[in-house]
Amino acid sequence: MKVAIYSRVIENELKADVQQLLDELAKENIEPVIYHPFFETIKSSFRFPEKTAIFSDPSDLGEQIDFVISLGGDGTLLDTVTLVRDKNIPVLGINFGRLGFLASIGRNELKSAVEALVDRNVVIDKRSLIHLDADKPLFGNVPCGLNEFAIHKTDTSPMIKIHTYLNGDFLNTYWADGLIVATPTGSTGYSLSCNGPVVFPESSSFVITPVAPHNLNVRPIVVPDDNVISFEVESRADHFICALDSRKEIVEKKVQLAVRRESFTLSLVRLNENNFLQTLRNKLSWGLDTRN
């Protein structure tokens, strides 16, 4: 078995956990294939299994890779999506960050997680992605995201007007700092912080959430994800920001934009005992009386 490992950087207090993961992989005769920039930062600090390889870009992740392990928080896992793309390699997120809606496997579960991979005793959730179409190239070869697409004013500009259409039919004009179109997975991210609803991962929908809308009667709306959502932006400034998950580009206001459901999905690994309801309760402290 081969398992690719991706991470950005590891803090000193987490090094023992990374070493435990490497030791567990070696114990199970699993060959790690480590992201090259990450490997360069850690190669002098860890003991590696005898068979250890590196990879540098998505083309190195072929059919021989059984799983991809993301070490970090949700942001690190979103980066992993740009490497996995449409390869359908299951991704397991180990939470070295804070909240961890996506990277939901705790540091104390490293041993059981590796054993579950070996036994194939895991659940694979298919998560939908959002795809951006534009009349000029944006976001290179990866114009898709797991969480959301967002339009936002630049830091110094006044609010913008975003004319929004569903399959060509006019929906609304948002006078706001920005607009978010979130997948069900992304409903617990940026959209949630802007008062958007929590949507179950399998709900086949998009959540359209305004950012600081000028009209207080404008609220988030949930639409089926078989809609193509298109935008026309008006602004006093010449540019605005487009974002896909944690990536952003500055674009001219005359650019035509539309989003739709991506043609492929992300395979997200979870342990059998973890499910979305448990994640919600644990991360949002639902069902707990904070007064006690």
Salt bridges, closest charged atoms under 4 A:
ASP17 OD2 - ARG107 NE 2.88
ASP23 OD2 - ARG47 NH2 3.00
GLU24 OE2 - LYS27 NZ 3.67
GLU24 OE1 - LYS111 NZ 3.96
GLU40 OE2 - HIS36 NE2 3.31
GLU40 OE1 - LYS43 NZ 2.88
ASP66 OD1 - ARG120 NH2 3.10
ASP79 OD2 - ARG8 NE 2.79
GLU115 OE2 - LYS111 NZ 3.29
ASP125 OD2 - ARG270 NE 2.84
ASP133 OD1 - HIS131 NE2 3.10
ASP133 OD2 - ARG260 NE 2.79
ASP225 OD1 - ARG261 NH1 2.65
GLU234 OE1 - LYS161 NZ 3.64
GLU234 OE2 - HIS163 NE2 2.66
GLU252 OE1 - LYS254 NZ 3.72
GLU262 OE1 - HIS131 ND1 2.73
ASP289 OD2 - ARG291 NH2 2.85
